[in-house]
Amino acid sequence: MALLETTKQYLRIDGTGEDAQITMLISAAEAYLTNAGIVKVETNTLYCLAVQMLVSHWYDNRGDIIAGTVSKMMEYGLNPIIAQLKFTPIVEVV
């Protein structure tokens, strides 16, 4: 299943009205992970989860974010995933 479709399921979004916005957020999340030293592997479930977490956070928090609230909570989940993706061999799930 395409990353757009699985991300829409993760966000619980039906229809195509938000596809352009979500596609842009997916691209931004992939760029964020690339800049963090992560190799793009769409078949790796941890990679997909990291993209979905970033997209969900950015989609839900389009306004100002109060430091120490939502962003800190997401950081605790995302940082361990990024560390694992950086320092473990790539495992593709088919």
C-alpha positions in Angstrom: 0.0 0.0 0.0 1.3 3.5 -0.9 2.6 5.7 1.9 -0.1 8.3 1.2 -2.8 5.7 1.8 -1.3 4.3 4.9 -0.7 7.8 6.3 -4.3 8.8 5.6 -5.4 5.7 7.5 -3.0 6.7 10.4 -4.6 10.1 10.4 -8.1 8.7 10.1 -8.8 10.7 7.0 -11.2 9.6 4.3 -11.6 11.0 0.8 -9.1 12.9 -1.3 -9.6 16.5 -0.2 -6.5 16.6 1.9 -4.2 14.6 -0.4 -2.1 17.5 -1.6 -1.5 18.7 1.9 -0.6 15.2 3.2 1.6 14.5 0.2 3.5 17.7 0.9 3.9 16.8 4.6 5.1 13.3 3.7 7.8 14.8 1.4 8.8 17.2 4.3 8.9 14.3 6.7 11.1 12.2 4.3 13.4 15.2 3.9 13.6 15.6 7.7 14.6 12.0 8.1 17.1 12.2 5.2 18.7 15.2 6.9 18.8 13.2 10.1 20.9 10.6 8.3 18.1 8.0 7.6 18.0 6.1 4.4 14.5 6.1 2.7 13.1 2.6 2.7 9.3 2.7 2.3 9.1 -1.0 3.1 10.6 -0.6 6.6 7.9 -0.3 9.1 9.9 1.9 11.5 10.6 4.3 8.6 6.9 4.5 7.7 6.0 5.0 11.4 8.5 7.9 11.7 7.1 9.5 8.6 3.5 9.0 9.9 4.4 10.4 13.3 5.9 13.5 11.8 3.0 14.0 9.4 0.5 13.5 12.1 2.2 16.0 14.4 2.6 18.7 11.7 -1.0 18.1 10.4 -2.5 18.4 13.9 -0.4 21.3 15.0 -0.5 23.8 12.1 -0.6 26.7 14.4 1.8 27.8 17.1 3.2 25.1 19.4 3.8 25.7 23.1 7.2 24.5 23.9 7.2 21.5 26.3 3.8 20.2 25.4 2.9 18.3 22.2 6.3 18.7 20.6 8.1 17.2 23.6 5.7 14.3 23.8 6.3 13.4 20.1 10.1 13.8 20.5 10.2 11.0 23.0 8.6 8.6 20.5 10.4 9.8 17.4 14.0 10.0 18.7 14.3 6.3 19.6 12.9 5.4 16.2 15.4 7.6 14.4 18.2 6.1 16.5 17.2 2.6 15.6 16.9 3.5 11.9 20.4 5.0 12.0 22.2 2.3 13.8 20.6 -1.0 12.8 20.8 -2.8 9.5 17.9 -2.0 7.1 15.2 -4.7 7.4 12.7 -4.6 4.6 9.2 -6.0 5.3 7.4 -7.2 2.3 
